[in-house]
Amino acid sequence: MKELNGNRSNLRRTLQRWKVLRHIVAPLLLAASALLSAGYTGADQEQTSTGSTTSSPPAVPADDQSPLVRRGRQIFDETPRYAPSYTGAKISCGDCHINSGTEPYAAPMVDLAGQFPMYSKRAGRMISLQERIQQCFLRSENGRPLPPDSPEMQALLAYINWLSSTEVKGKPYQGRGLVKLAALTGNATNGKQAYASQCAACHGEEGAGFPPNLPPVWGPESYNDGAGINSPDKMAAFLFHNMPKDHPGTLTAQQSFDIAVFIHTMPRPRFNEAYKRY
């Protein structure tokens, strides 16, 4: 009986200690969980790059328009899957307009709708947002233009307009376009070496990528030679701010130009001159 009473006393003391520790340990566990969820890996591994930082894509609104907006976002993020009749490349809009078109310095679509009609140097005239989308399908998608009244066009317009629903006239979105770099002379030989060490793991040694998650950067399923990103200075700006995807901002400006020039030398489809008015 004496031993039983002793065990009970020990048990009570243990329970009392746990009650005290619970108030200390529980908040620490919650804090640790929050840090892990946020991707924190310790102060010595915090990103110090000056490149683009990943931002969360906006939530799809729960209103009467949301089914169409949601469809537009699906087409934007997985274009060959949801608009196969109009694509020739294994590339999605979201491969260049990162994070569903919301990432600064990656040609974000936020607050863009109100900028149209806009003068297009390429077309030599004012164009509508619909025509700009058609340009992308013809060039970056190496496909054919979306008809203005097609379900795919209407869905994309709904999504882009939703991204611009809080647009303030005359106040451009931060990181509009690709944000050009000071011009440098790229070296294709150095670019080939830099591509092998910095890019090939995601886009393959032969540039074919791993669609649908990692796009091709040359070859028959890539963008054609009429695409804007086929310009080395635009490609360099994109690379500098956004690549490598797991460590954006770690490439130097010179490395970015070198890789861009190397990629520019590689084979890709020719732009269909039948669509040169776009």
N, C-alpha and C positions, 0 to 999 in steps of 0.2 A: 504493500500500500504506500509506503514511504517513497519507493522508487517510482510508482505511478504518479504521485503528487509532484515529484521532481520533474518528471517528463512533461506534465501539464504546464508547470511553471516555465520550463524551457520553451515549450511551444508558444505560450503567451508572449514571452520576450521576443521570440522570432517574428511573430505576427506584428508586434508593435514596431520592431525595426523595419519590417517591410512597409508598413504604413508610412513611416517617415521617409524611407528611401523612394517610395513610389512617387512622392511629390517632387523629388529631385530628379529621378531617372526619367520619368514620363516626359517632361518637357524637353529633356535632352534628346530622347528618342524621336520626338516629333520634329525637333529642329534638324536632326540628322537626316530624317526622312525627307524634309523639305529641300535640304541642300542636295541630296542625291537626285530628287525629282528634277531639280533645276540644272542638273548636269555638273555640279561643283565637284572638282577632283583635287582640291587642295590649293593653297596659295601659290605653291611653286609651279603649278600647271595652269594658272589662269591665263586666258588669252590676252595677249598684249598687242595683237595686230592692229593696224590702222585701217584694215579693210572693212568690207561690209559685214555687219553683224546680223545674225539670223533674227528675223522678226516673226511673230506669230501671224499666220494668215487670219483675216477677219472671219468671224463667225457668220454663217449664213443666216439671214434674218428670217424670223418666223412670221411672215406677213403674206398677203395674197400673192405677191410676186415671187416668193421664195422658191416654188418649184422650178420656175424658169431660170431664176438666178442660180439655183443649185445645178441645173443642167448645164448652164453656161460655164460654171466652174469646173464641172466634170470634163467638158470639151477642152477647156483651157489647160487642165492638168494632164489629161491623157488624150491628146488630139487624135492620134492614129486609131485609137480604140473607139472613140465616140463620134468621129467624123471621117471614117475610112474612105468614103467615096471621094473625098476632096484632098487627101494627103498621099504623097508619094514617098516622103521621108519617114523615118522612124524617130521623129522629133515632135515634141509637144510644145505648145506655147510656153508652158511653165518651165521648160528647160533653159530658156533664155531670160524670161520674165519670172525670176525665181520667187518662191513662196507664193504661188498663185497670183503673181503680178503685184506683190506688195513690197518687195525688197528694194531699198534705196540702192542706187548705183548699179542696178540690174534692169534698167528700162522699166521701172514700175508703171503700172496702169492706173494707180490711184490718182484721182483728180484729173484724169486725162480727157474724159468725154467732152467737157466744156471747151477744150482747145480746138475743136473742130466746128466748121470746116477750117482746114489748115493748108498752107501752101506746101506742095510737095516738089522739091527740086528734082526728084527722080522723074515725076510725071510732067513737070513743067506747068502745073496748074493747081488750083485749089481742089482739094479732095475732101470727101466726107469720111467719117469714122468707118462706115461700111467699106469704102474703097481701100482704106488703110488695112483693114482686116484682110481684104482680098489680096493685097500686095503680099502680106505675110504668108498666105496660103500658097501663092504662086512661087514665092522665092524661098522662104525659110522652110516651108513644108514641101517644096518641090512638087506641088500639086496643081489644083485648078481652083478658080475663084468660087467662093461660096455665093450662090444666088442671093440677092438682097432679101427675098421673101422666104428663104429656106428656114426650117426650124433651127438649124445649127447657127445661122447668122443671128436670128432673133434671140437665141439663148446667150450667145456671146455678147451681144449688145446689152442685154439685160444685166449681165454680170459686170461688164465694164461701167455701165451707168450706175450700178449699185456701188461700185468702188469709188465713184465720183459723187456720191449723194451728199457729202459734206464739203464739196469743193468751194473754195473761196475765190471768186474771180480776181485775176491779177496777182494771185499769190501761188506760185508754183510749188508743187510737192517737193520736199527735200530729197535730193538725189535723183532728180528727173533725168531721164535718159541714161547714158553710160558714163557721164562725166569724163571728158577727154583728158588724156595725159599729154604732157609736153612731148612733142615729136622726138622719137629716137630712131636710129637705124638698127633694124633687127638683123640678126645673123642666123641663117637657117641651120647651119651646122651646129652652132651652140643651142639653137632651139630644139633640134632633134635630141640632143643629149638631155636637155631640161625636160622635154616631153617624156622621155623614157623614165626619168626619175620622179617627176612630179605628176604626170597625167596618165601614163599608160595603165596604172593599176585600175583606174575607173573607166577609161575610154579604150583600152586595149592597145596592144602594140601596133595593130593594123588600123587603128582609128575607128573600128566598127562599133565601139561601145558595147553596152549590155542593155538594150531596150527591154522594157519601157522605162526603167529607172535611170539608166545612164546612157545618154544619147551618143550616136556616132558623130565624129567630127570631120571625117572625110569618107569617101567611098560612095557606092550607089545609093545608100539609104540615108545620106546626109543632106544638108541644105545645098542648093545649087549655087552656081557662081554669080547669080544675080542677087543673092541675099545680102542685106546690109552687113551682117556679121562676117561676110567674106572679105571685108576690108580689114587689113592688118591693124590699122589704128583703132578701129572699133573693137576688134577682137582683143587687142592688147588691153584696152580700158576695161573690158568685161573680165578678162583674166586677172588683172591687177586687183580689182575690188572683190572678186567673188570666188576665185579658185586658188588652190585646190579646195574642193567643197568642204572637206573636214578641217582645213586650216586656212580659211580665206584671209587674204591680205599678207601672206607670207612670201609671195613672189615679189621680186624687185621689179621696177618699171622696165629695166633692161631685159630681164628674164621674160617678162610678159610680151615684149615686142619680139624677142627671139622666137618664142613658142608660136606666136601669132604668124610670123613670117614663115616658119617651118610648116605649119598647118596649111597656110595659103598655097604652098608649093605642091600639096598633095592632090590627087585626082578627086573630082566630084562631078555631079551631073551639070549639064549645061542648062542655062535658063532658056525656056521656050520663048523665042522671039515673037511668036504669035500673040503673046500677051504684053508686048513692050509698052503698050499705052498705060499699063498699071505702074 
